[in-house]
């Protein structure tokens, strides 16, 4: 997944060193932010309403704060939901066009797999 602001692809860090890239949520989508873009991206990242952290992740169709563990469902521009963030920002690139067709195919495959897991859990098989 590329940096959502500049499109740079993440590379593996040196062995034994942590990645300098950051995860976050922008407009209800999980994004990666490269170290160069991170200071400017702070204004774009959704913040937790409980602790004001930008350390949010989206997984299994839920958004979770890594600092205070507040978890919520993604919203459709619902200003009353648990976390606040940018509603629209013209300088933010369109996330949906940032990835190439391989990334889109992988995302679709993962979405189908998650849906199968959800259905299995809902029917008591998981």
MMTF fields as JSON, N, C-alpha, C and O atoms, coordinates in Angstrom:
{
  "mmtfVersion": "1.0.0",
  "mmtfProducer": "UNKNOWN",
  "numBonds": 503,
  "numAtoms": 504,
  "numGroups": 126,
  "numChains": 1,
  "numModels": 1,
  "chainsPerModel": [1],
  "groupsPerChain": [126],
  "chainIdList": ["A"],
  "bondAtomList": [4, 2, 8, 6, 12, 10, 16, 14, 20, 18, 24, 22, 28, 26, 32, 30, 36, 34, 40, 38, 44, 42, 48, 46, 52, 50, 56, 54, 60, 58, 64, 62, 68, 66, 72, 70, 76, 74, 80, 78, 84, 82, 88, 86, 92, 90, 96, 94, 100, 98, 104, 102, 108, 106, 112, 110, 116, 114, 120, 118, 124, 122, 128, 126, 132, 130, 136, 134, 140, 138, 144, 142, 148, 146, 152, 150, 156, 154, 160, 158, 164, 162, 168, 166, 172, 170, 176, 174, 180, 178, 184, 182, 188, 186, 192, 190, 196, 194, 200, 198, 204, 202, 208, 206, 212, 210, 216, 214, 220, 218, 224, 222, 228, 226, 232, 230, 236, 234, 240, 238, 244, 242, 248, 246, 252, 250, 256, 254, 260, 258, 264, 262, 268, 266, 272, 270, 276, 274, 280, 278, 284, 282, 288, 286, 292, 290, 296, 294, 300, 298, 304, 302, 308, 306, 312, 310, 316, 314, 320, 318, 324, 322, 328, 326, 332, 330, 336, 334, 340, 338, 344, 342, 348, 346, 352, 350, 356, 354, 360, 358, 364, 362, 368, 366, 372, 370, 376, 374, 380, 378, 384, 382, 388, 386, 392, 390, 396, 394, 400, 398, 404, 402, 408, 406, 412, 410, 416, 414, 420, 418, 424, 422, 428, 426, 432, 430, 436, 434, 440, 438, 444, 442, 448, 446, 452, 450, 456, 454, 460, 458, 464, 462, 468, 466, 472, 470, 476, 474, 480, 478, 484, 482, 488, 486, 492, 490, 496, 494, 500, 498],
  "bondOrderList": [1, 1, 1, 1, 1, 1, 1, 1, 1, 1, 1, 1, 1, 1, 1, 1, 1, 1, 1, 1, 1, 1, 1, 1, 1, 1, 1, 1, 1, 1, 1, 1, 1, 1, 1, 1, 1, 1, 1, 1, 1, 1, 1, 1, 1, 1, 1, 1, 1, 1, 1, 1, 1, 1, 1, 1, 1, 1, 1, 1, 1, 1, 1, 1, 1, 1, 1, 1, 1, 1, 1, 1, 1, 1, 1, 1, 1, 1, 1, 1, 1, 1, 1, 1, 1, 1, 1, 1, 1, 1, 1, 1, 1, 1, 1, 1, 1, 1, 1, 1, 1, 1, 1, 1, 1, 1, 1, 1, 1, 1, 1, 1, 1, 1, 1, 1, 1, 1, 1, 1, 1, 1, 1, 1, 1],
  "groupList": [{"groupName": "UNK", "atomNameList": ["N", "CA", "C", "O"], "elementList": ["N", "C", "C", "O"], "formalChargeList": [0, 0, 0, 0], "bondAtomList": [1, 0, 2, 1, 3, 2], "bondOrderList": [1, 1, 2], "singleLetterCode": "X", "chemCompType": "L-PEPTIDE LINKING"}],
  "groupTypeList": [0, 0, 0, 0, 0, 0, 0, 0, 0, 0, 0, 0, 0, 0, 0, 0, 0, 0, 0, 0, 0, 0, 0, 0, 0, 0, 0, 0, 0, 0, 0, 0, 0, 0, 0, 0, 0, 0, 0, 0, 0, 0, 0, 0, 0, 0, 0, 0, 0, 0, 0, 0, 0, 0, 0, 0, 0, 0, 0, 0, 0, 0, 0, 0, 0, 0, 0, 0, 0, 0, 0, 0, 0, 0, 0, 0, 0, 0, 0, 0, 0, 0, 0, 0, 0, 0, 0, 0, 0, 0, 0, 0, 0, 0, 0, 0, 0, 0, 0, 0, 0, 0, 0, 0, 0, 0, 0, 0, 0, 0, 0, 0, 0, 0, 0, 0, 0, 0, 0, 0, 0, 0, 0, 0, 0, 0],
  "groupIdList": [1, 2, 3, 4, 5, 6, 7, 8, 9, 10, 11, 12, 13, 14, 15, 16, 17, 18, 19, 20, 21, 22, 23, 24, 25, 26, 27, 28, 29, 30, 31, 32, 33, 34, 35, 36, 37, 38, 39, 40, 41, 42, 43, 44, 45, 46, 47, 48, 49, 50, 51, 52, 53, 54, 55, 56, 57, 58, 59, 60, 61, 62, 63, 64, 65, 66, 67, 68, 69, 70, 71, 72, 73, 74, 75, 76, 77, 78, 79, 80, 81, 82, 83, 84, 85, 86, 87, 88, 89, 90, 91, 92, 93, 94, 95, 96, 97, 98, 99, 100, 101, 102, 103, 104, 105, 106, 107, 108, 109, 110, 111, 112, 113, 114, 115, 116, 117, 118, 119, 120, 121, 122, 123, 124, 125, 126],
  "secStructList": [7, 5, 5, 6, 6, 6, 7, 7, 5, 7, 7, 7, 7, 7, 6, 6, 1, 7, 7, 7, 7, 3, 3, 3, 3, 3, 6, 6, 3, 3, 3, 3, 3, 7, 2, 2, 2, 2, 2, 2, 2, 6, 6, 6, 1, 7, 3, 3, 6, 6, 6, 7, 7, 7, 7, 3, 3, 3, 3, 6, 6, 3, 3, 3, 3, 6, 6, 6, 7, 7, 3, 3, 3, 7, 7, 1, 1, 7, 6, 6, 1, 1, 3, 3, 7, 7, 1, 7, 7, 6, 6, 1, 7, 7, 4, 4, 4, 1, 1, 7, 2, 2, 2, 2, 2, 2, 2, 2, 2, 2, 2, 2, 2, 2, 2, 2, 2, 2, 2, 2, 2, 2, 6, 6, 7, 7],
  "xCoordList": [0.858, 0.0, 0.908, 1.847, 0.642, 1.477, 1.076, 0.017, 1.935, 1.596, 0.385, 0.376, -0.619, -1.836, -1.633, -2.44, -0.591, -0.374, 0.513, 0.202, 1.63, 2.592, 2.687, 3.269, 2.136, 2.139, 3.401, 3.507, 4.363, 5.588, 5.251, 4.436, 5.879, 5.662, 6.559, 7.721, 6.015, 6.771, 7.772, 7.466, 8.957, 9.959, 10.223, 9.955, 10.746, 11.051, 12.149, 13.123, 11.993, 13.055, 14.274, 14.204, 15.369, 16.57, 16.259, 15.462, 16.872, 16.623, 16.855, 17.875, 15.898, 15.996, 15.551, 15.547, 15.174, 14.733, 13.24, 12.759, 12.502, 11.064, 10.841, 11.709, 9.689, 9.323, 9.088, 8.583, 9.446, 9.205, 7.882, 7.538, 7.141, 5.851, 4.78, 4.94, 3.683, 2.581, 1.285, 1.049, 0.448, -0.9, -1.86, -1.603, -2.956, -3.974, -5.261, -5.345, -6.268, -7.565, -7.892, -7.826, -8.245, -8.668, -9.961, -10.024, -10.992, -12.29, -12.747, -13.232, -12.582, -13.036, -12.253, -12.705, -11.098, -10.223, -8.899, -8.353, -8.377, -7.042, -6.023, -6.136, -5.03, -3.994, -2.623, -2.499, -1.603, -0.219, 0.317, -0.052, 1.189, 1.78, 3.29, 3.794, 4.015, 5.468, 6.025, 5.336, 7.25, 7.839, 7.904, 7.748, 8.129, 8.214, 6.872, 6.828, 5.785, 4.455, 3.777, 2.79, 4.296, 3.598, 3.296, 2.167, 4.245, 3.9, 2.714, 1.856, 2.659, 1.543, 0.267, -0.832, 0.4, -0.768, -1.501, -2.667, -0.863, -1.514, -2.842, -3.787, -2.922, -4.167, -5.27, -6.451, -4.901, -5.88, -6.402, -7.516, -5.603, -5.94, -7.114, -7.214, -7.991, -9.117, -8.576, -7.609, -9.199, -8.777, -9.822, -11.016, -9.366, -10.244, -10.966, -10.348, -12.249, -13.015, -12.743, -12.973, -12.26, -11.981, -10.62, -10.522, -9.572, -8.221, -7.506, -6.379, -8.127, -7.593, -6.396, -5.687, -6.167, -5.057, -5.347, -6.503, -4.277, -4.416, -4.011, -4.004, -3.674, -3.23, -4.447, -4.744, -5.144, -6.326, -6.017, -5.195, -6.684, -6.575, -7.977, -8.896, -8.117, -9.392, -9.156, -8.31, -9.92, -9.797, -11.15, -11.882, -11.469, -12.751, -13.924, -14.843, -13.882, -14.944, -15.2, -16.327, -14.177, -14.254, -13.03, -11.967, -13.198, -12.089, -11.762, -12.632, -10.477, -10.041, -8.91, -8.015, -8.956, -7.877, -6.847, -7.188, -5.602, -4.556, -4.127, -3.482, -4.465, -4.077, -5.09, -4.712, -6.372, -7.377, -8.3, -9.141, -8.152, -8.918, -10.397, -11.179, -10.799, -12.169, -12.374, -11.557, -13.448, -13.755, -15.128, -16.056, -15.247, -16.534, -16.672, -15.703, -17.899, -18.192, -17.859, -17.988, -17.43, -17.228, -18.543, -19.62, -18.442, -19.659, -19.801, -18.854, -21.004, -21.288, -21.505, -22.626, -20.391, -20.444, -21.406, -22.135, -21.416, -22.256, -21.461, -20.591, -21.735, -20.94, -21.106, -20.291, -22.118, -22.341, -21.682, -21.878, -20.924, -20.315, -19.065, -18.684, -18.429, -17.394, -16.107, -15.418, -15.724, -14.448, -14.634, -15.473, -13.846, -13.979, -12.833, -11.765, -13.059, -11.997, -12.427, -13.517, -11.579, -11.873, -13.038, -13.03, -14.028, -15.163, -14.829, -15.131, -14.217, -13.777, -12.59, -12.609, -11.589, -10.394, -9.922, -9.468, -10.016, -9.692, -8.242, -7.947, -7.319, -5.925, -5.567, -4.426, -6.521, -6.264, -6.515, -7.592, -5.543, -5.748, -6.883, -7.182, -7.505, -8.578, -7.972, -7.25, -8.266, -7.684, -8.057, -7.262, -9.242, -9.707, -8.911, -8.921, -8.223, -7.451, -5.956, -5.172, -5.542, -4.125, -3.508, -2.293, -4.305, -3.731, -3.928, -4.859, -3.029, -3.142, -4.099, -4.656, -4.298, -5.302, -4.976, -5.891, -3.682, -3.333, -3.769, -4.288, -3.561, -3.996, -5.51, -6.036, -6.212, -7.669, -8.173, -9.133, -7.537, -7.942, -7.696, -8.524, -6.573, -6.276, -7.283, -7.768, -7.594, -8.572, -9.935, -10.616, -10.331, -11.613, -11.589, -12.576, -10.473, -10.351, -10.41, -11.061, -9.736, -9.765, -11.18, -11.643, -11.867, -13.235, -14.155, -15.006, -13.984, -14.801, -14.492, -15.401, -13.219, -12.834, -13.412, -13.914, -13.34, -13.909, -15.417, -15.966, -16.077, -17.521, -17.856, -18.822, -17.066, -17.294, -17.119, -17.891, -16.114, -15.888, -17.051, -17.529, -17.51, -18.646, -19.9, -20.62, -20.152, -21.345, -21.231, -22.208, -20.032, -19.831, -20.046, -20.669, -19.532, -19.706, -21.177, -21.683, -21.863, -23.268, -24.137, -25.153, -23.748, -24.543, -24.087, -24.608, -23.088, -22.645, -21.619, -21.366, -21.012, -20.024, -18.611, -17.69, -18.395, -17.031, -16.709, -15.596],
  "yCoordList": [-1.167, 0.0, 1.236, 1.31, 2.188, 3.395, 4.426, 4.325, 5.412, 6.559, 7.25, 7.497, 7.554, 8.118, 9.547, 10.034, 10.225, 11.605, 11.705, 12.45, 10.951, 11.115, 9.895, 9.99, 8.756, 7.561, 6.72, 5.698, 7.116, 6.338, 4.986, 4.89, 3.944, 2.589, 2.335, 2.742, 1.659, 1.302, 0.202, -0.712, 0.289, -0.756, -1.351, -0.717, -2.56, -3.204, -2.438, -2.01, -2.262, -1.594, -2.502, -3.696, -1.933, -2.722, -3.776, -3.522, -4.949, -5.994, -5.481, -4.86, -5.754, -5.354, -3.942, -3.533, -3.178, -1.803, -1.696, -2.337, -0.887, -0.719, 0.148, 0.93, 0.002, 0.835, 2.264, 2.491, 3.21, 4.617, 5.107, 6.281, 4.216, 4.557, 4.519, 3.868, 5.232, 5.316, 4.852, 5.089, 4.184, 3.849, 4.883, 5.486, 5.08, 5.995, 5.785, 4.928, 6.577, 6.502, 7.896, 8.886, 7.953, 9.191, 8.902, 7.991, 9.677, 9.518, 8.059, 7.523, 7.421, 6.057, 4.977, 3.835, 5.321, 4.364, 4.291, 5.315, 3.069, 2.954, 3.348, 2.973, 4.106, 4.579, 4.38, 4.228, 4.385, 4.431, 5.824, 6.45, 6.296, 7.618, 7.461, 6.914, 7.945, 7.858, 8.876, 9.829, 8.678, 9.6, 11.049, 11.974, 11.256, 12.621, 13.343, 14.551, 12.622, 13.235, 13.303, 14.02, 12.567, 12.446, 13.786, 13.977, 14.725, 15.984, 16.708, 17.232, 16.743, 17.399, 16.57, 17.124, 15.253, 14.376, 14.408, 14.018, 14.854, 14.88, 15.628, 15.242, 16.678, 17.448, 16.665, 16.925, 15.708, 14.942, 13.718, 13.258, 13.197, 11.939, 12.091, 13.075, 11.103, 11.07, 10.9, 10.169, 11.574, 11.5, 10.787, 10.833, 10.141, 9.46, 10.498, 11.452, 10.32, 11.276, 11.125, 12.056, 9.971, 9.757, 10.341, 11.038, 10.06, 10.448, 11.37, 11.787, 11.695, 12.601, 12.03, 12.773, 10.734, 10.09, 9.967, 9.878, 9.962, 9.68, 8.24, 7.828, 7.47, 6.082, 5.165, 4.376, 5.285, 4.48, 3.464, 3.709, 2.321, 1.3, 0.839, 0.885, 0.397, -0.16, -1.625, -1.977, -2.484, -3.917, -4.56, -4.191, -5.521, -6.222, -5.258, -5.451, -4.223, -3.215, -2.517, -2.106, -2.383, -1.588, -0.69, -1.026, 0.453, 1.372, 1.372, 1.582, 1.129, 1.017, 1.994, 2.171, 2.626, 3.483, 2.595, 1.847, 2.675, 1.851, 2.35, 1.608, 3.579, 4.118, 3.794, 3.282, 4.081, 3.847, 2.666, 2.317, 2.047, 0.857, 1.115, 0.167, 2.377, 2.672, 2.056, 2.263, 1.308, 0.66, 1.115, 1.238, 1.362, 1.789, 1.269, 0.837, 1.32, 0.985, 2.194, 3.326, 1.982, 3.127, 3.867, 3.276, 5.146, 5.95, 6.449, 6.442, 6.876, 7.508, 8.992, 9.494, 9.698, 11.135, 11.449, 12.439, 10.6, 10.819, 11.611, 11.045, 12.905, 13.718, 13.34, 13.753, 12.577, 12.209, 10.908, 10.465, 10.281, 9.008, 9.21, 10.345, 8.125, 8.133, 8.85, 9.227, 9.071, 9.707, 10.824, 10.739, 11.864, 12.998, 13.006, 12.454, 13.632, 13.718, 14.598, 15.171, 14.706, 15.55, 14.959, 13.768, 15.761, 15.303, 15.362, 14.437, 16.436, 16.549, 17.489, 18.557, 17.085, 17.916, 17.871, 16.824, 18.974, 18.961, 18.6, 18.145, 18.788, 18.481, 17.02, 16.617, 16.221, 14.805, 14.057, 14.188, 13.273, 12.516, 11.514, 11.068, 11.167, 10.176, 8.808, 8.249, 8.279, 7.011, 5.876, 4.962, 5.931, 4.822, 4.672, 3.598, 5.714, 5.597, 5.507, 5.492, 5.446, 5.402, 4.031, 3.934, 2.978, 1.643, 1.15, 1.556, 0.262, -0.289, -1.472, -1.818, -2.094, -3.153, -4.362, -5.036, -4.665, -5.799, -5.541, -6.438, -4.315, -3.97, -4.049, -4.524, -3.587, -3.634, -5.066, -5.387, -5.926, -7.327, -7.992, -8.776, -7.688, -8.244, -7.739, -8.513, -6.462, -5.896, -6.562, -6.844, -6.812, -7.477, -8.913, -9.387, -9.599, -10.971, -11.018, -11.892, -10.088, -10.027, -9.712, -10.303, -8.796, -8.456, -9.674, -9.892, -10.458, -11.675, -12.676, -13.307, -12.82, -13.748, -13.296, -14.115, -12.003, -11.492, -11.69, -11.999, -11.514, -11.722, -13.186, -13.467, -14.128, -15.549, -15.823, -16.585, -15.21, -15.404, -14.835, -15.471, -13.639, -13.027, -13.89, -14.079, -14.412, -15.262, -16.53, -16.963, -17.133, -18.355, -18.085, -18.888, -16.96, -16.605, -16.333, -16.734, -15.651, -15.323, -16.578, -16.613, -17.589, -18.821, -19.821, -20.934, -19.404, -20.258, -21.291, -22.208, -21.187, -22.164, -21.73, -22.536, -20.478, -19.975, -19.767, -19.345],
  "zCoordList": [0.0, 0.0, 0.0, 0.793, -0.867, -0.933, 0.116, 0.734, 0.302, 1.145, 0.5, -0.706, 1.297, 0.715, 0.219, -0.573, 0.655, 0.225, -1.004, -1.933, -1.022, -2.123, -3.033, -4.113, -2.631, -3.466, -3.359, -4.038, -2.528, -2.35, -1.753, -0.835, -2.273, -1.757, -0.558, -0.543, 0.445, 1.634, 1.302, 0.537, 1.874, 1.721, 3.104, 4.124, 3.123, 4.395, 5.12, 4.501, 6.443, 7.205, 7.331, 7.042, 7.757, 7.998, 9.055, 9.957, 8.959, 9.955, 11.382, 11.68, 12.236, 13.632, 13.926, 15.087, 12.905, 13.109, 12.792, 11.858, 13.569, 13.286, 12.054, 11.664, 11.456, 10.317, 10.78, 11.88, 9.956, 10.273, 9.685, 9.825, 9.028, 8.449, 9.533, 10.566, 9.275, 10.241, 9.584, 8.399, 10.384, 9.937, 10.498, 11.54, 9.808, 10.292, 9.531, 8.652, 9.875, 9.209, 8.679, 9.408, 7.394, 6.744, 6.009, 5.183, 6.31, 5.652, 5.687, 4.69, 6.863, 7.128, 6.37, 6.29, 5.821, 5.138, 5.876, 6.288, 6.043, 6.627, 5.575, 4.408, 6.004, 5.094, 5.733, 6.948, 4.887, 5.341, 5.048, 4.054, 5.922, 5.742, 5.851, 6.832, 4.84, 4.855, 5.857, 6.22, 6.297, 7.273, 6.783, 7.581, 5.491, 4.963, 5.004, 5.239, 4.781, 4.74, 6.111, 6.277, 7.086, 8.373, 9.045, 9.497, 9.134, 9.805, 9.167, 9.877, 7.84, 7.15, 7.242, 7.227, 7.336, 7.362, 8.692, 8.751, 9.747, 11.059, 11.026, 11.715, 10.244, 10.156, 9.45, 9.678, 8.595, 7.829, 8.584, 8.332, 9.502, 10.148, 11.112, 11.845, 11.094, 12.023, 13.437, 13.656, 14.388, 15.791, 16.635, 16.339, 17.665, 18.611, 19.467, 19.939, 19.665, 20.462, 21.957, 22.728, 22.361, 23.787, 24.188, 25.198, 23.403, 23.83, 22.839, 23.104, 21.715, 20.691, 19.932, 19.253, 20.036, 19.344, 17.848, 17.435, 17.039, 15.61, 15.316, 14.156, 16.346, 16.173, 16.047, 16.944, 14.914, 14.641, 13.557, 12.674, 13.631, 12.591, 12.233, 13.051, 11.002, 10.553, 10.253, 9.431, 10.936, 10.709, 10.94, 11.859, 10.1, 10.186, 10.272, 11.067, 9.449, 9.382, 10.711, 10.989, 11.523, 12.742, 12.8, 12.279, 13.442, 13.624, 15.107, 15.952, 15.412, 16.797, 17.071, 16.244, 18.232, 18.694, 19.388, 20.305, 18.957, 19.549, 20.922, 21.663, 21.283, 22.586, 23.677, 24.73, 23.446, 24.501, 24.202, 25.03, 23.027, 22.619, 22.345, 22.284, 22.178, 21.762, 20.382, 19.485, 20.208, 18.936, 18.478, 19.278, 17.185, 16.625, 15.207, 14.583, 14.717, 13.325, 12.466, 12.931, 11.216, 10.313, 10.114, 10.181, 9.874, 9.729, 8.297, 7.509, 7.995, 6.709, 6.96, 6.878, 7.272, 7.579, 8.706, 8.644, 9.752, 10.92, 11.949, 12.611, 12.102, 13.014, 14.477, 15.302, 14.826, 16.213, 16.613, 17.745, 15.762, 16.11, 16.949, 17.235, 17.343, 18.35, 18.049, 18.997, 16.816, 16.539, 15.532, 14.635, 15.692, 14.789, 13.798, 14.064, 12.659, 11.664, 10.529, 10.548, 9.545, 8.393, 7.613, 7.305, 7.293, 6.501, 5.015, 4.261, 4.617, 3.24, 3.22, 3.832, 2.526, 2.429, 0.988, 0.526, 0.268, -1.153, -1.452, -2.557, -0.493, -0.771, -0.502, -0.73, -0.023, 0.212, -1.09, -1.671, -1.564, -2.798, -2.649, -1.542, -3.749, -3.754, -3.458, -4.284, -2.285, -1.845, -2.792, -3.011, -3.343, -4.182, -5.467, -6.068, -5.904, -7.135, -6.88, -7.83, -5.616, -5.287, -5.538, -5.709, -5.565, -5.718, -7.138, -7.832, -7.559, -8.902, -8.908, -7.866, -10.055, -10.179, -9.326, -8.852, -9.11, -8.245, -6.819, -6.154, -6.338, -4.995, -4.883, -3.877, -5.911, -5.9, -5.9, -5.199, -6.676, -6.717, -5.371, -4.907, -4.743, -3.43, -2.401, -1.577, -2.443, -1.508, -1.674, -0.688, -2.918, -3.163, -2.643, -2.08, -2.829, -2.342, -0.813, -0.241, -0.162, 1.298, 1.78, 2.756, 1.117, 1.495, 1.387, 2.25, 0.333, 0.193, 1.306, 1.844, 1.647, 2.713, 4.055, 4.825, 4.329, 5.575, 5.638, 6.695, 4.512, 4.475, 4.764, 5.473, 4.219, 4.517, 6.007, 6.589, 6.631, 8.064, 8.865, 9.805, 8.5, 9.212, 9.104, 10.084, 7.902, 7.723, 8.554, 9.164, 8.584, 9.357, 10.846, 11.54, 11.334, 12.756, 13.059, 14.107, 12.138, 12.356, 12.386, 13.08, 11.651, 11.622, 12.685, 12.765, 13.517, 14.613, 14.229, 15.011, 13.054, 12.616, 12.947, 12.818, 13.372, 13.558, 14.936, 15.252]
}
